[in-house]
Amino acid sequence: MITIENLSKSYKDKQIFQNFNTTFKDKTLTVLLGENGAGKSTLLRIVTALEKANGGTVKYFGERLSNREIKEKIGYIPQDIALFEHLTVNENIEFFKALSKQSISSNLIEDYCEKLNLFERKAKISALSGGTKRKVNLLIGLLSNPSILILDEPTVGIDLKSRYDIHQLLNSLKESRLIILTTHHLDEVESLADEIKLIGKDSFYRNILSEKGWEFEDSLHN
């Protein structure tokens, strides 16, 4: 479980969070919804220790951790493709695998690739479609076998087949770890979410979720 207590974050004169509180459950996929600028990506970056809050605490399974310990627990898949374009898929896998203290087995890598229908392993990243790049991006985030997986818009701008493949893998992974994901696709919410958290003041998602009768946590903040 991740517990966030009295979180505050601002950029110059813009307040993003003020005394913000929420929890993310283990072995649960939580979708964060909200308009652009509501603070979704900022929240993810604070949880992953890539950004500092102005106040408040974040606890991981009941403990406050150092930045090093946080990064060992978390697999973070950013919205931007974080791969070496001039290397092949296999070369990217080997490079990032070497950076992991306890990387997953080759058999598990093969299993993930099969679930993702990721077979273009000898092709350079620069030659791949956007959907295939996102699959590799996800795979790289799993190499250290993280107990927490955080994904910022993991299927933005890709084809339906690639989205389906990513959904299949995520639905199998949520049985064994805590997953937080941001998206703007409501069909993705329906396909993946165990829990929905809404942040920000805009009423668009709030109205749609209410109309559909979906349960959600309304984490309204200043």
SVG drawing of the C-alpha trace seen along z (x, -y; Angstrom):
<svg xmlns="http://www.w3.org/2000/svg" viewBox="-26 -33 51 53">
<polyline fill="none" stroke="black" stroke-width="0.4" points="0.0,0.0 1.1,-3.6 -0.2,-6.1 -0.1,-9.9 -0.7,-12.2 -1.1,-16.0 0.8,-16.3 1.5,-19.9 3.1,-20.8 3.4,-24.1 5.3,-25.6 6.0,-29.3 2.5,-30.8 0.5,-27.7 -0.7,-25.4 -1.0,-21.8 -1.8,-20.0 -2.6,-21.3 -3.1,-18.9 -3.8,-16.1 -4.5,-12.6 -5.1,-9.3 -4.0,-5.6 -3.2,-3.1 -3.9,0.6 -1.6,3.5 -2.5,6.0 -4.9,3.4 -4.8,1.4 -5.8,-2.2 -6.5,-4.5 -6.0,-8.3 -8.3,-10.5 -8.3,-14.3 -8.0,-17.1 -4.6,-18.2 -2.8,-20.2 -4.7,-18.6 -1.5,-17.1 -1.7,-13.4 1.9,-13.3 3.2,-15.4 1.7,-13.0 3.3,-10.0 6.7,-11.8 6.5,-12.5 5.6,-8.9 8.6,-7.7 10.9,-10.2 11.6,-12.0 10.2,-15.2 10.1,-16.6 6.9,-17.6 6.8,-20.9 5.2,-19.1 3.6,-15.9 4.7,-12.3 4.5,-9.3 4.8,-5.8 5.3,-2.6 3.9,0.5 3.9,-1.5 7.4,-2.8 9.1,-6.0 11.9,-5.0 15.0,-6.6 15.1,-7.6 17.3,-4.6 14.9,-2.2 11.9,-3.8 13.6,-3.3 14.4,0.3 10.7,1.0 9.2,-0.9 9.0,-0.3 8.2,-3.7 7.0,-3.8 6.9,-7.5 4.7,-8.9 7.8,-9.6 9.5,-6.6 12.6,-6.0 14.6,-3.7 17.8,-3.9 16.5,-4.3 19.8,-3.2 19.8,0.2 17.6,3.2 14.9,4.4 17.2,7.2 20.0,4.8 17.8,2.4 16.6,5.3 20.2,6.4 21.3,2.9 18.5,2.1 18.7,5.7 22.3,5.1 21.3,2.0 18.9,4.0 20.1,5.5 17.8,8.5 16.5,8.7 13.8,11.1 14.7,14.4 15.0,14.9 12.0,17.2 9.9,14.4 11.0,12.0 9.9,14.5 6.6,14.9 6.0,11.1 7.0,10.8 4.6,13.5 1.7,11.8 2.6,8.5 2.9,10.2 6.3,8.6 8.3,10.6 10.4,7.9 13.3,8.4 16.1,7.9 14.8,4.7 16.1,1.3 13.8,-0.8 13.8,-3.5 12.2,-1.1 9.3,-0.1 5.7,-1.3 4.6,-3.5 2.6,-0.7 5.5,1.7 7.8,-1.0 5.2,-1.3 5.3,2.4 9.1,2.4 8.8,-0.6 6.5,1.4 8.8,4.4 11.8,2.4 9.9,1.1 9.3,4.7 12.9,6.0 13.7,5.3 10.5,7.2 9.1,4.1 6.5,4.5 5.0,1.2 4.4,0.4 3.6,-3.2 2.5,-4.1 1.9,-7.6 -0.4,-7.4 1.1,-4.0 -1.1,-3.7 -1.3,-7.3 -1.4,-7.6 -1.2,-3.8 -3.3,-1.4 -6.1,0.7 -4.3,4.0 -1.3,2.7 -3.5,1.3 -5.3,4.7 -1.9,6.5 -0.8,4.0 -4.1,4.4 -3.8,8.2 -0.4,8.0 -1.4,5.4 -4.5,7.4 -2.3,10.4 0.3,8.3 -2.2,6.6 -2.6,9.9 0.9,9.7 1.7,5.9 0.4,2.4 -0.2,0.6 -1.1,-3.1 -2.0,-4.2 -3.0,-7.5 -5.2,-7.6 -7.7,-9.7 -9.4,-6.6 -12.6,-5.7 -12.6,-2.3 -9.3,-1.7 -10.8,-2.6 -13.5,0.0 -11.0,2.7 -8.3,2.2 -9.4,0.3 -10.0,2.0 -10.3,-1.5 -10.7,-5.0 -9.3,-8.2 -10.4,-11.5 -8.3,-14.6 -8.8,-18.2 -11.8,-20.5 -13.0,-19.9 -16.5,-18.3 -16.2,-16.5 -14.9,-13.1 -16.9,-13.5 -20.2,-13.7 -19.3,-10.9 -18.3,-8.5 -21.5,-9.3 -23.6,-8.8 -22.1,-5.4 -22.6,-4.5 -18.9,-3.7 -17.6,-4.0 -14.7,-6.5 -12.8,-8.4 -13.3,-12.1 -10.0,-13.5 -10.8,-17.1 -7.9,-19.4 -7.0,-23.1"/>
</svg>
